Amino acid sequence: MQLDLNLLIALDALLEEGSVGGAADRLGLSQPAVSRTLGRIRRATGDQILVRSGQVMLPTPYAIAVRERVHDLVEQAQALLSPVRELDLAVLERTFTLRCHDAVTDAAGPVLLGAVRAEAPGVRLRFLAEPVDDTDDLRSGRVDLEVSAGHRPRPELRSEVVGAGGLVAVLRTGHPITALTWESYAAADHVIVSRRGRLRDPVDDVLEARGLARRVVACVPTTAAALRLVAAGDLVAAVPAMAAGPEAAALGLRALSLPLERRPVPLVMSWHRRYDGDAAHTWLRSRVRRAVGSTGRPPGGE
C-alpha cells in the first residue's frame, strides 16, 4: 500500500484551520495546491472532510472523530524525525508565543525579556492578550505557554502554580481616602477591569453580602488602562498586587490593602504536554517561573 504522509500533515492543517486558505497559509502552499490535496484526501478516506456551508466550511462527523488522532500522529512523526541535539542558547533561533493576563505582561514581561535577550539573543517572544472566551490555542500550537489566574484543567495540558496573591486598591496620592474600611471603599467611585466589558465583578458580591454597594463609573479591558484612569481623578481600582509596582508609583498612585476577605487566587502557567521533552520550552518555563517570582505574587482579576 502506497502511503503519502504529506496527506496526513495537510489533513491536520485543514482540520485545525477549518479552511483551505488557512491551511495554505499554515503550510506555506498555494490555495490551489491545498485544494488538490484535499481532493486526494477525500478519495483516500471516502469522506468529504470539509463541507461548505455559506461562507464557511464545516468538518464532517468523520473529520471531527479523527481530528485528535490525526494531530497526535503528526506530532509523533515530527518528534520521531527531529534530530536530538543539546540545547545551545547562544545559537537558538525560535519564536515563542505567550498568552498572559495583562498585569503579568506589564510586570513580569520586562524581566523575562531581559533574561531571554541575555541568554538566547536569537529567541523572540510574542505576547498575546487573554481572549474573552476559552480557546484551543495551546492544543493547536498557536500558543506555546499561558500564564493566567486560576486552573482550567484539561487532560492534554500541563500546569504549574507560579504565584498566588490577592488584590490591592490603587488610588492617586491626593485622593481624600487615607485608609480603607468597608464603608469608605464602597462610597468611592470605582474603575473595574473586565475583558468582557462587565460593570460588576466578584468584589460586588462581597460588598452586597455586607449590605453595601459601590458606584462603578468606568470599565476598561486592561489593568494599565485602569491605572491611568485612576491617576487622572478621584477613583479607586482593585488590581492585582503585581500591578501596583513601579509603573503605578510613576503615575503617582499608592496602594492600600483591601478590606475584602478573599482567598488568594493561584497564578498558573500552562502548556501542552507535547513540550514536556522540549529542552528549549523547558528553559523558557524556568525563565517565566523566575520572572513571575521576582515581581511579587499576585494573580489577575477577570
C-alpha positions as CSV (number, residue, x, y, z in Angstrom):
1,M,0.0,0.0,0.0
2,Q,1.4,3.4,-1.0
3,L,1.2,5.9,1.8
4,D,1.9,9.7,1.5
5,L,2.4,11.1,4.9
6,N,2.1,14.6,3.4
7,L,-1.6,13.9,3.2
8,L,-1.7,13.5,7.0
9,I,0.1,16.8,7.5
10,A,-2.3,18.5,5.1
11,L,-5.3,16.9,6.8
12,D,-4.1,18.1,10.2
13,A,-3.8,21.7,8.9
14,L,-7.2,21.6,7.2
15,L,-8.9,20.3,10.4
16,E,-7.1,22.8,12.6
17,E,-7.7,25.8,10.4
18,G,-11.1,24.8,9.0
19,S,-10.5,26.2,5.6
20,V,-8.3,25.7,2.5
21,G,-7.0,29.3,2.7
22,G,-6.0,28.9,6.4
23,A,-4.3,25.6,5.8
24,A,-2.4,27.0,2.8
25,D,-1.1,29.9,4.9
26,R,0.0,27.5,7.6
27,L,1.7,25.1,5.2
28,G,3.3,27.8,3.0
29,L,1.5,26.5,-0.1
30,S,-0.9,28.0,-2.6
31,Q,-4.6,27.5,-2.2
32,P,-5.0,25.5,-5.5
33,A,-2.3,23.1,-4.3
34,V,-4.1,22.6,-1.0
35,S,-7.4,22.2,-2.8
36,R,-5.9,19.4,-4.9
37,T,-4.5,17.8,-1.8
38,L,-8.0,17.9,-0.1
39,G,-9.3,16.1,-3.2
40,R,-6.7,13.4,-2.7
41,I,-7.6,13.1,1.0
42,R,-11.3,12.8,0.1
43,R,-10.5,10.0,-2.4
44,A,-8.3,8.2,0.1
45,T,-10.8,8.4,3.0
46,G,-14.1,8.3,1.1
47,D,-15.2,11.3,3.1
48,Q,-15.7,15.0,2.2
49,I,-13.7,16.1,5.3
50,L,-14.8,19.8,4.9
51,V,-18.2,20.8,3.5
52,R,-19.1,24.4,2.5
53,S,-21.9,26.0,4.5
54,G,-22.5,29.6,3.4
55,Q,-19.2,31.5,3.8
56,V,-17.5,28.9,5.9
57,M,-16.5,25.2,5.7
58,L,-17.7,22.8,8.4
59,P,-16.0,19.5,9.3
60,T,-17.9,16.3,8.7
61,P,-18.6,13.9,11.6
62,Y,-15.8,11.7,10.4
63,A,-13.4,14.7,10.4
64,I,-14.4,15.6,13.9
65,A,-13.9,12.0,15.1
66,V,-10.4,11.7,13.7
67,R,-9.1,15.2,14.4
68,E,-7.3,14.4,17.6
69,R,-5.8,11.2,16.3
70,V,-4.5,13.0,13.2
71,H,-3.0,15.7,15.3
72,D,-1.3,13.2,17.6
73,L,0.1,11.2,14.7
74,V,1.6,14.3,13.0
75,E,3.2,15.3,16.3
76,Q,4.6,11.8,16.8
77,A,6.1,11.7,13.3
78,Q,7.7,15.1,13.8
79,A,9.2,14.1,17.1
80,L,10.5,10.8,15.6
81,L,12.1,12.5,12.7
82,S,13.6,15.5,14.5
83,P,17.2,15.2,15.5
84,V,18.0,15.2,19.2
85,R,20.5,18.0,19.9
86,E,21.8,19.5,23.1
87,L,20.3,22.9,23.8
88,D,22.7,25.7,22.8
89,L,21.0,29.0,23.8
90,A,23.7,31.1,22.0
91,V,22.5,29.8,18.6
92,L,18.9,29.0,19.3
93,E,16.6,30.6,16.8
94,R,12.9,30.4,17.8
95,T,9.8,32.4,18.4
96,F,7.7,31.6,21.5
97,T,4.1,32.8,21.8
98,L,2.9,33.5,25.3
99,R,-0.6,34.4,26.3
100,C,-0.8,36.2,29.7
101,H,-3.0,38.3,31.9
102,D,-2.1,41.9,31.1
103,A,-0.8,42.5,34.6
104,V,1.6,39.6,34.2
105,T,2.9,41.0,30.9
106,D,3.3,44.5,32.3
107,A,5.1,43.4,35.5
108,A,7.0,40.2,34.5
109,G,7.4,40.9,30.8
110,P,10.4,43.2,31.1
111,V,12.2,40.8,33.5
112,L,11.5,37.8,31.2
113,L,12.6,39.6,28.0
114,G,15.8,40.8,29.7
115,A,16.7,37.3,30.7
116,V,15.9,35.9,27.3
117,R,17.9,38.5,25.5
118,A,20.9,37.9,27.7
119,E,20.9,34.2,27.4
120,A,19.4,33.5,24.0
121,P,19.6,36.5,21.7
122,G,18.1,34.6,18.8
123,V,14.8,34.0,20.6
124,R,11.8,36.2,20.1
125,L,8.8,36.5,22.4
126,R,5.3,37.2,21.1
127,F,3.0,38.3,23.9
128,L,-0.8,37.9,23.3
129,A,-3.6,39.2,25.5
130,E,-6.0,36.8,27.1
131,P,-9.1,36.2,24.9
132,V,-12.6,36.8,26.1
133,D,-13.6,33.1,25.6
134,D,-11.6,29.9,26.1
135,T,-9.7,28.7,23.0
136,D,-7.8,25.6,22.0
137,D,-4.7,27.6,21.1
138,L,-2.4,25.6,23.5
139,R,-3.6,22.3,22.0
140,S,-3.2,23.5,18.4
141,G,0.2,25.0,19.0
142,R,-0.8,28.6,18.2
143,V,0.2,29.4,21.8
144,D,3.3,27.9,23.5
145,L,2.7,29.0,27.1
146,E,-0.1,30.5,29.0
147,V,0.0,32.4,32.3
148,S,-3.4,33.2,33.8
149,A,-5.4,33.3,37.0
150,G,-6.9,30.1,38.1
151,H,-6.9,26.5,36.9
152,R,-8.6,25.2,33.8
153,P,-7.7,21.5,33.9
154,R,-7.6,19.6,30.6
155,P,-6.1,16.2,30.1
156,E,-3.7,17.3,27.3
157,L,-2.3,20.2,29.3
158,R,0.3,20.5,32.0
159,S,0.0,23.3,34.6
160,E,2.1,24.7,37.4
161,V,1.2,27.3,40.0
162,V,3.9,30.0,39.8
163,G,2.3,32.6,42.1
164,A,-0.6,33.4,44.4
165,G,-1.9,36.5,45.9
166,G,-4.8,38.9,46.0
167,L,-5.9,42.3,45.0
168,V,-5.0,45.8,46.3
169,A,-6.7,49.1,45.9
170,V,-4.9,51.8,43.9
171,L,-5.7,55.5,44.1
172,R,-3.9,58.7,43.4
173,T,-1.7,60.2,46.2
174,G,-4.0,63.2,46.7
175,H,-7.2,61.1,47.0
176,P,-9.3,62.0,50.0
177,I,-9.3,58.4,51.3
178,T,-6.4,57.7,53.6
179,A,-7.4,54.3,54.9
180,L,-9.9,51.8,53.5
181,T,-12.8,50.5,55.5
182,W,-15.8,48.7,54.1
183,E,-17.8,51.9,54.1
184,S,-15.1,54.2,52.7
185,Y,-14.3,51.7,49.9
186,A,-18.0,51.3,48.9
187,A,-18.5,55.1,49.0
188,A,-15.7,55.7,46.4
189,D,-16.1,55.9,42.7
190,H,-14.6,52.8,41.0
191,V,-13.0,51.6,37.8
192,I,-13.1,47.9,37.2
193,V,-11.1,45.7,34.8
194,S,-13.0,43.3,32.6
195,R,-12.1,41.9,29.2
196,R,-15.8,41.2,28.7
197,G,-16.9,44.8,29.5
198,R,-18.8,43.8,32.6
199,L,-19.7,46.6,35.1
200,R,-19.8,44.1,38.0
201,D,-17.2,41.6,39.4
202,P,-16.9,39.3,42.4
203,V,-16.0,42.3,44.6
204,D,-19.6,43.5,44.3
205,D,-20.8,40.2,45.7
206,V,-18.6,40.6,48.8
207,L,-19.9,44.1,49.3
208,E,-23.5,43.0,48.7
209,A,-23.2,40.4,51.4
210,R,-22.5,43.2,53.9
211,G,-25.3,45.3,52.7
212,L,-23.1,47.7,50.7
213,A,-22.9,48.7,47.1
214,R,-20.3,50.7,45.1
215,R,-20.6,53.0,42.1
216,V,-18.7,51.8,39.1
217,V,-18.1,54.8,36.8
218,A,-16.0,53.0,34.1
219,C,-14.9,49.6,32.9
220,V,-11.7,49.0,30.9
221,P,-10.2,45.9,29.4
222,T,-6.7,46.2,30.9
223,T,-5.1,46.9,34.2
224,A,-2.8,49.5,32.6
225,A,-5.8,51.5,31.4
226,A,-7.4,51.3,34.8
227,L,-4.2,52.7,36.4
228,R,-4.2,55.7,34.0
229,L,-7.9,56.5,34.7
230,V,-7.3,56.3,38.5
231,A,-4.3,58.7,38.1
232,A,-6.5,61.2,36.4
233,G,-9.2,61.6,39.1
234,D,-10.6,60.6,42.4
235,L,-11.2,57.0,41.6
236,V,-10.3,53.6,43.1
237,A,-9.5,50.4,41.2
238,A,-8.9,46.9,42.6
239,V,-5.9,45.5,40.7
240,P,-3.5,42.5,41.1
241,A,-0.8,43.4,43.6
242,M,1.7,42.7,40.8
243,A,0.4,45.8,39.0
244,A,0.9,48.1,42.0
245,G,4.6,48.4,41.4
246,P,7.0,50.9,39.7
247,E,4.5,51.8,36.9
248,A,1.8,52.7,39.4
249,A,4.3,54.7,41.5
250,A,5.4,56.6,38.4
251,L,1.8,57.6,37.8
252,G,1.6,59.0,41.3
253,L,-0.5,56.1,42.7
254,R,-0.5,54.4,46.1
255,A,-1.7,51.0,47.1
256,L,-3.9,50.2,50.1
257,S,-4.9,46.9,51.4
258,L,-8.5,46.0,50.5
259,P,-10.9,45.2,53.4
260,L,-12.0,42.2,51.4
261,E,-11.7,38.7,52.8
262,R,-11.0,36.8,49.6
263,R,-8.8,33.7,49.2
264,P,-5.6,34.1,47.2
265,V,-6.1,33.2,43.5
266,P,-3.4,31.0,42.0
267,L,-1.4,32.2,39.0
268,V,-1.0,29.2,36.8
269,M,1.5,28.5,34.0
270,S,0.1,26.0,31.4
271,W,1.5,24.3,28.3
272,H,0.7,21.3,26.1
273,R,2.2,18.0,27.2
274,R,4.0,17.6,23.8
275,Y,6.5,20.2,25.1
276,D,7.5,18.1,28.2
277,G,10.6,16.9,26.4
278,D,11.4,20.1,24.6
279,A,14.6,21.5,26.1
280,A,14.0,25.0,24.8
281,H,10.5,25.1,26.1
282,T,11.7,23.7,29.5
283,W,14.3,26.5,29.6
284,L,11.6,29.1,28.8
285,R,9.3,27.8,31.6
286,S,12.1,28.2,34.1
287,R,12.6,31.8,33.0
288,V,8.9,32.6,33.2
289,R,8.8,31.0,36.7
290,R,11.7,33.2,37.8
291,A,10.3,36.4,36.2
292,V,6.9,36.0,37.8
293,G,8.5,35.2,41.2
294,S,10.6,38.3,41.0
295,T,7.6,40.6,40.6
296,G,5.7,39.6,43.7
297,R,2.9,37.0,43.7
298,P,-0.4,38.4,42.6
299,P,-2.9,37.0,40.1
300,G,-5.3,38.9,38.0
301,G,-8.9,39.7,38.1
302,E,-11.4,38.8,35.5
